Amino acid sequence: MRRAWRWVIAIAVAGWLPVFFIAWWWHASANSKNPYFPPLSKIWTEFKANWIFTLVPVHVVPSLINLFVGFAIAIVLGIGAGTLLGASRTGARYTEPLIDFIRSIPPVALVPIFILLLGLDAKMRIASIAFSATFPILLATIEGVRHTNPVLLETAQTFRLTNQQILWRVRVPYAKPTIFAGLQVGLQIAFVVTIASEYLGSGFGLGAFTLNATDSFLIVDAWTGVILLGVLGYALSLVFDAVERVSLRWYYGQKKLA
């Protein structure tokens, strides 16, 4: 019972500001005559007409497919390469200058390059998402694996674990909190690049819908697209936090004990 009340209090504390903001926006915009800032009631009516659920298969599903496929590729590449480079100082020394150079380029700026190389179809969008999201995951994995607790490594060597066993059973599990920090940044970048990649040469996706609505002066439709982007971004953040909590139960348990 006490735990249920804690959940209720946590939800109330986290939700009061959004509820207050929506109520204020609804009231402040009620009599708005500005075509660029229509009443929230009008936006809500159009939002329901567009996204519950008429345009979801046309625009939301393609965006989410590109996002998830690209992010999954980034996870495999980032964690795989980061684990090997984190365990090998020689390999990291030769590759880090190139990695630092490429990651310094804004991810959105790379989209035109992928268009030149791959065209305007879904392959371009998935490739740009995967490429942009790989680097924060890669760097976080390198740091996490490289800074494994020396006591754990000495203990593993005492038990005569092989280098491969030490790498995958000691170093990588120890690096999980750092890796998840990189995954969170990578997911945010992947979401931004997903929308940005749809601005060019795409008739489908939330980015294309919002841009086309703006160019056609369908301001209310554009507002519904922006709001849906915010809702999806928040939902993805909640899902990621839940997965992180489950995957790092031992880590958060240690923090509570400490």
C-alpha positions as CSV (number, residue, x, y, z in Angstrom):
1,M,0.0,0.0,0.0
2,R,2.8,2.4,0.9
3,R,4.5,1.6,-2.4
4,A,1.3,2.4,-4.3
5,W,1.1,5.8,-2.6
6,R,4.7,6.5,-3.5
7,W,3.9,5.8,-7.1
8,V,0.9,8.2,-6.9
9,I,2.9,10.9,-5.3
10,A,5.7,10.5,-7.9
11,I,3.3,10.7,-10.8
12,A,1.6,13.8,-9.2
13,V,5.0,15.5,-8.7
14,A,6.2,14.7,-12.2
15,G,2.9,15.6,-13.9
16,W,1.8,18.8,-12.3
17,L,3.8,21.1,-14.6
18,P,2.7,19.6,-17.9
19,V,-0.9,19.7,-16.7
20,F,-0.6,23.3,-15.6
21,F,1.1,24.3,-18.9
22,I,-1.6,22.6,-21.0
23,A,-4.4,24.3,-19.0
24,W,-2.7,27.7,-19.3
25,W,-2.2,27.2,-23.1
26,W,-5.8,26.1,-23.6
27,H,-7.1,29.2,-21.7
28,A,-4.5,31.7,-23.2
29,S,-5.2,30.7,-26.8
30,A,-8.9,30.3,-26.5
31,N,-9.7,33.6,-28.4
32,S,-6.5,33.7,-30.5
33,K,-7.0,35.2,-34.0
34,N,-3.3,34.8,-34.9
35,P,-3.1,32.3,-37.8
36,Y,0.3,31.1,-36.6
37,F,-0.8,30.4,-33.0
38,P,-4.3,28.9,-33.3
39,P,-6.4,27.9,-30.2
40,L,-5.3,24.7,-28.6
41,S,-8.9,23.4,-28.8
42,K,-8.7,23.7,-32.6
43,I,-5.3,22.0,-32.6
44,W,-6.6,19.2,-30.4
45,T,-9.6,18.6,-32.8
46,E,-7.3,18.3,-35.8
47,F,-4.8,16.2,-33.8
48,K,-7.6,13.6,-33.1
49,A,-8.6,13.7,-36.8
50,N,-5.0,13.2,-38.0
51,W,-3.4,10.9,-35.4
52,I,-6.2,8.8,-33.9
53,F,-5.4,6.9,-36.1
54,T,-5.9,8.0,-39.7
55,L,-2.3,9.0,-40.6
56,V,-0.4,6.7,-38.2
57,P,0.3,4.0,-40.8
58,V,1.3,6.6,-43.4
59,H,3.6,8.8,-41.3
60,V,4.3,7.4,-37.8
61,V,5.0,3.8,-38.7
62,P,7.7,4.5,-41.3
63,S,9.4,7.0,-39.0
64,L,9.5,4.5,-36.1
65,I,10.7,1.6,-38.4
66,N,13.6,3.7,-39.6
67,L,14.4,4.8,-36.1
68,F,14.4,1.4,-34.6
69,V,16.3,-0.3,-37.4
70,G,18.9,2.4,-37.5
71,F,19.3,2.5,-33.7
72,A,19.6,-1.3,-33.5
73,I,22.4,-1.2,-36.1
74,A,24.1,1.6,-34.1
75,I,23.8,-0.6,-30.9
76,V,25.5,-3.6,-32.5
77,L,28.3,-1.5,-34.1
78,G,28.8,0.8,-31.2
79,I,29.0,-1.8,-28.5
80,G,30.9,-4.3,-30.6
81,A,33.6,-1.9,-31.8
82,G,33.7,-0.1,-28.5
83,T,34.3,-3.3,-26.5
84,L,37.2,-4.2,-28.7
85,L,38.7,-0.7,-28.7
86,G,38.2,-0.3,-25.0
87,A,40.1,-3.6,-24.3
88,S,42.9,-2.7,-26.7
89,R,44.8,0.6,-25.9
90,T,46.8,0.1,-29.1
91,G,43.7,-0.1,-31.3
92,A,42.1,2.9,-29.5
93,R,45.3,5.0,-29.9
94,Y,45.2,4.5,-33.7
95,T,41.5,5.0,-34.2
96,E,40.5,7.7,-31.7
97,P,41.7,10.7,-33.8
98,L,39.5,9.6,-36.6
99,I,36.6,8.9,-34.3
100,D,36.9,12.3,-32.7
101,F,37.0,14.0,-36.1
102,I,33.9,12.3,-37.4
103,R,31.9,12.7,-34.2
104,S,32.6,16.4,-34.2
105,I,30.5,16.9,-37.3
106,P,26.9,17.7,-36.5
107,P,24.8,14.6,-37.3
108,V,22.2,16.5,-39.3
109,A,25.0,17.9,-41.6
110,L,25.8,14.4,-42.7
111,V,22.3,13.8,-44.2
112,P,23.1,15.4,-47.6
113,I,26.2,13.2,-47.8
114,F,24.1,10.1,-47.4
115,I,21.6,11.4,-50.0
116,L,24.5,11.6,-52.5
117,L,25.7,8.1,-51.7
118,L,22.4,6.2,-51.2
119,G,19.6,8.3,-52.8
120,L,16.4,9.3,-51.2
121,D,14.8,6.0,-50.1
122,A,14.6,4.4,-46.7
123,K,18.2,3.0,-46.9
124,M,19.5,6.5,-46.8
125,R,17.5,7.3,-43.7
126,I,18.4,4.1,-41.8
127,A,22.1,4.6,-42.7
128,S,22.2,8.2,-41.5
129,I,20.4,7.3,-38.3
130,A,22.8,4.3,-37.6
131,F,25.9,6.3,-38.4
132,S,24.9,9.3,-36.3
133,A,23.8,7.2,-33.3
134,T,26.9,4.9,-33.3
135,F,29.4,7.4,-32.0
136,P,28.0,8.2,-28.6
137,I,27.5,4.5,-28.0
138,L,31.0,3.7,-29.2
139,L,32.7,6.3,-27.0
140,A,30.7,5.4,-23.9
141,T,31.5,1.7,-24.4
142,I,35.2,2.4,-24.9
143,E,35.3,4.4,-21.6
144,G,33.3,1.9,-19.7
145,V,35.4,-1.1,-20.8
146,R,38.7,0.7,-20.4
147,H,38.0,1.8,-16.8
148,T,37.0,-1.5,-15.4
149,N,37.8,-1.8,-11.7
150,P,41.3,-3.2,-11.3
151,V,40.2,-5.4,-8.4
152,L,37.7,-7.2,-10.6
153,L,40.4,-7.8,-13.2
154,E,42.8,-9.2,-10.7
155,T,40.1,-11.4,-9.2
156,A,39.2,-12.7,-12.7
157,Q,42.9,-13.5,-13.4
158,T,43.2,-15.2,-10.1
159,F,40.4,-17.5,-11.1
160,R,42.3,-18.1,-14.4
161,L,39.6,-16.7,-16.7
162,T,40.7,-16.3,-20.3
163,N,41.0,-12.9,-21.9
164,Q,37.7,-13.5,-23.8
165,Q,35.9,-14.5,-20.6
166,I,37.3,-11.4,-18.8
167,L,36.2,-9.2,-21.6
168,W,32.6,-10.4,-21.9
169,R,31.9,-11.6,-18.4
170,V,33.7,-8.9,-16.4
171,R,34.6,-5.8,-18.5
172,V,31.3,-5.5,-20.4
173,P,28.9,-6.1,-17.5
174,Y,30.9,-3.6,-15.4
175,A,30.6,-1.1,-18.2
176,K,26.8,-1.4,-18.6
177,P,25.9,1.8,-16.7
178,T,28.3,3.8,-18.9
179,I,27.0,2.0,-22.0
180,F,23.4,2.9,-21.1
181,A,24.4,6.5,-20.8
182,G,25.8,6.4,-24.4
183,L,22.6,4.6,-25.5
184,Q,20.4,7.3,-24.1
185,V,22.4,10.0,-26.0
186,G,22.4,7.8,-29.1
187,L,18.7,7.4,-29.0
188,Q,18.1,11.2,-28.8
189,I,20.4,11.8,-31.7
190,A,18.7,9.0,-33.7
191,F,15.3,10.6,-33.1
192,V,16.5,14.0,-34.3
193,V,18.2,12.5,-37.4
194,T,15.1,10.5,-38.2
195,I,13.0,13.6,-38.5
196,A,15.7,15.6,-40.2
197,S,16.3,12.9,-42.8
198,E,12.6,13.0,-43.8
199,Y,12.8,16.7,-44.6
200,L,14.5,16.0,-47.9
201,G,12.9,13.9,-50.6
202,S,10.4,12.1,-48.5
203,G,6.6,12.0,-48.8
204,F,6.2,9.9,-45.7
205,G,7.2,10.3,-42.1
206,L,6.5,12.8,-39.4
207,G,9.3,15.1,-40.5
208,A,7.9,15.2,-44.1
209,F,4.3,15.7,-42.8
210,T,5.3,18.6,-40.6
211,L,7.4,20.3,-43.3
212,N,4.8,19.8,-46.0
213,A,2.1,21.2,-43.7
214,T,4.3,24.3,-42.9
215,D,5.1,24.9,-46.6
216,S,1.4,24.6,-47.5
217,F,0.5,27.0,-44.7
218,L,-1.6,24.3,-43.0
219,I,-0.6,25.7,-39.6
220,V,-2.9,23.6,-37.5
221,D,-1.7,20.4,-39.1
222,A,1.9,21.6,-38.5
223,W,1.2,22.1,-34.9
224,T,-0.3,18.6,-34.6
225,G,2.9,17.2,-36.1
226,V,5.1,19.1,-33.6
227,I,3.0,18.0,-30.6
228,L,3.1,14.4,-31.8
229,L,6.9,14.6,-32.1
230,G,7.1,15.8,-28.5
231,V,4.7,13.0,-27.3
232,L,6.7,10.3,-29.2
233,G,10.0,11.6,-27.9
234,Y,8.7,11.6,-24.3
235,A,7.3,8.1,-24.7
236,L,10.6,6.8,-26.1
237,S,12.4,8.3,-23.1
238,L,10.0,6.6,-20.6
239,V,10.5,3.2,-22.4
240,F,14.2,3.6,-22.3
241,D,14.2,4.5,-18.6
242,A,12.1,1.4,-17.9
243,V,14.5,-0.9,-19.9
244,E,17.5,0.7,-18.1
245,R,16.0,0.2,-14.7
246,V,15.4,-3.5,-15.4
247,S,18.8,-4.1,-17.0
248,L,20.7,-2.3,-14.2
249,R,18.8,-3.5,-11.2
250,W,22.1,-4.6,-9.6
251,Y,23.6,-1.1,-10.2
252,Y,20.7,0.8,-8.7
253,G,20.6,-1.7,-5.8
254,Q,24.3,-1.0,-5.1
255,K,23.6,2.8,-5.2
256,K,20.8,2.4,-2.6
257,L,23.1,0.4,-0.3
258,A,25.8,3.0,-0.7
